[in-house]
Amino acid sequence: FYSDLFQSQRAKKGENDIIIAMSKLKEESQQGEEYKEPEGKDLSFIPRYPQSQRVSSLEYNASKKAMLTYRTMDDVNKILDFYRQNMADYNWNLLDETNFQDLPSELGEMQSQIKLKGSALIFKGPRGECIVSVFENLQEGENSRIIGIKYNAK
């Protein structure tokens, strides 16, 4: 029975998978010491939101792709305004903006389950494409925002 169940799940894997990764951060007061950012680096051609802590930094495909994650206590709209106002200084043009509550209907079930609140800004520039996603932390009891930056070189 278990092997049949395993086979049927394997056959369906990858058809419409959506993966959401989360990690729990300890508050500075709980740690008793200052927060230390993980190894990695910011991208010099994308501004870093002030008062943010880097949670992760990943470059791959010979630095042609990067994914960065930051955490801050500031309001979602304040963060989005920062990127709307400052990306042009780094030669990025705002192409589109998507509110997560306006996701396509096929994602409606996922949206209702996780109650994702926030927006994504899509930028194009001479270096390629950059998507800045800002959303409320999904962990219950947290009063913080997550900033996700996805960069793809031309």
N, C-alpha and C positions, 0 to 999 in steps of 0.2 A: 504494500500500500504506500509506504513512504517513498519508495523509488518512483512510483507512478506520479505521485504528487510533485516530487522534485522535478521530474521530466516535464510535466505540464507547466510548471512555473518557469523552467529554463526556456521553454519554447516561446513564452510570452515576453521574456525579459528583453528590454530594449525597444519594444514597439512604441510605447508612449511614456517612457520614464522621465520623471522630473525629480531632480535631486536637490534638496535643500540641506546645506550643512550648517551646523551651529556649534559653537563652543562656549563653555561657561568661563567667564572671567571673574576672578576674585576681586572684590573691591579693595582699594588701597588700605582702607582702615582695617579690613579683615586680615590682610597680609602682614600688617605691621611694618612694612617697608615700602619704599617707593616702587611704583610700577616700572618694570624694565621691558622695553619693547623687544619683540623677538628679532632674531637676526634677519637681515634683509635690508632693502633700501627703498626710498621714495624715488619717483621718476622726476628728473630735473625739468621735464617739459610739461608736467601737469602739477598745478598748485596743490599744496597740502592744506586742508582745512585747519585753521588755527584752533587751538584747544582740543586737538584730537590725538588719540593714542593709536599707533599702528598695531593691529592685531595679527596681520599676516602680509607677506610679500612673496610673490612667486613670479619668476621670469622663466620663460621657456621658449623653445624654437629659436635658439640663438638670439635671444632678447627681442624677438619680433612680436612676442605676446607677453602680456603681464597682467596679473590680477593682484590687486591690493585691497586690504580691508582695514578700516579705521573705526574707532568708537569715540563718541563724544556725547555730552549731556545736552547739547544745544538743540533747539527746535528744528524740525525737518525743513520748514520753509526758510529759516535763516541760513541753513546749510545750502539749500538749493539756490538761494539768492547769491551766496558767495560764489558758487560755480558759474552761474549765469553771468555775473559781473566780472569775474577774473579769468575765465578761460580764454577770452579774446586776447589778453595780454601775452598768452603763450601760443598764439596763432591758431586757436581752435574756433570754429564757427558752430553755433547751436543749430542743429537740423530739426530736432524733434524733441518732444517732451511727452512722457506717458505716465499717467497716474495709475498706480497699481490697482485701484478700484475700478478702472475702466478696461481691465484685461479682457481678452476675447472670451466668448461664452464657454469654449471648451476648457478653459482654466477656471471657470466659475466655481466648480466644486472645491478645487484646491483653495481658491480665494476665500470661500466661506469657512473652510476648516481652519485656516491659519490666520485669517483676518489681517492680511498684509496691508499696512498703511504706509504710503510713501510714494515716491516718483522716481523716474529715471530720465536723465538728460542725455541725449545722443549728440555727440560732436564729431565733426570731420575737420581735418586739417592737413597740412602738407605731410605730416608723419603717418597719417592713417585715420583710424576711427577710435573714439574713446566713449565709453558709456559710464556715466556716473549714476549709481543707484543709491538712494537715500531712503531708509525705512526705519520704522520704530523697531526696537529690539523685540524679538518674538518671545523672549523668556519672561515668564510671568513674574511680576514684582520688580522688573528692571525699569528704570526710567532713563534709558539711554537710546541713542540712535546709532545705526550702523551705516557706514559709507563704503560702498563697494565700487572699485574702479577697475574696469576691464579695458585694456588697451590692445589693439591689433595694428601692427605696422602695415603700410601699403605693400 
